[in-house]
Amino acid sequence: MRVIRLLAGKEILRVMEMLKRNLRQYIFFILTGLMLIPLVLTGCAPSIFARTGAQPAAGTVLNSPAPAATREVINSNLPDFAPVIAAVRPAVVAITTQVTGYTFFGRPYNQEGAGSGWIADGRGLIVTNYHVIEDASSITVTLENGEAYPASVVKADAVDDLAVIKIDAQGLTALKMGDSAGLRVGNWVIALGNSLGMGISATKGIVSALGVSLPVSAGETMQNLIQTDAAINPGNSGGPLINLNGEVVGINSAKVSQVGVEGMGYAISINEARDFIQSALK
């Protein structure tokens, strides 16, 4: 037993001596590591934060606007209406009418009306609504350039609310008829016309519904209309509803006008009016 203990005692001394040597090495390594910590923190932290987003890099402004390139990409997804309106506007006209009315005592007086139209043929043939020129004793068409011409009725249909009138002018810019059958709810559309008799202006919106029936008077219902939230106001009647290709897809004709109702305008689909228009252009 003693031999075993002696051996054990010598082993303990040997171990303790080894531990002393190792301890000096450990202390050296620990001190060296502590000296390197500041270098690690100052040298690596910015790159780590930059990658993870935990801390903004120096000079970064929080909540800064998107770069110009990013804004251009975002904006490029939105339609640009200006070129379409610029191309179409010269073919949209203002229509002024004089209608003879009578007082309670039978005395005549002139009542002025305002509407819109669009040039369907460069020879001076213009499409509008029947109700724009109904009972008019005189019709005046004003082009975008300010030139005014007297107009005569070529063809009119009270039931379909369509009319084609003519002015003595040549070489006019004419609009192309599109295909209203290709319209989908949600498509962008632009309404142009002589709103409130104040000259040609444009409003934009989408196709809200298709194939709409609308009672406009006792015993009279308009069929297969295009509903849009593009603003259609008095004076817009007869003006074109166009798609983003500048093609006429409808003829602005009516709106729901009562308190609490907004964005419910209606246009005659161009496919419904095509035969009438083409027969008048011959």
Secondary structure, DSSP 8 states (H G I E B T S, - for coil): -HHHHHHHHHHHHHHHHHHHHHHHHHHHHHHHHHHHHHHHHHHHHHHHHHHH-SS--TT--TT----HHHHHHHHTTS---HHHHHHHGGGEEEEEEEEEEE-TTS-EEEEEEEEEEEEEETTTEEEE-HHHHTTEEEEEEE-TTS-EEEEEEEEEETTTTEEEEEES--S-----B--GGG--TT-EEEEEE-GGGS--EEEEEEEEEEEEEEEEETTEEEEEEEEE-S---TT-TT-EEE-TTS-EEEEEEEE--STT--S-EEEEEHHHHHHHHHHHH-
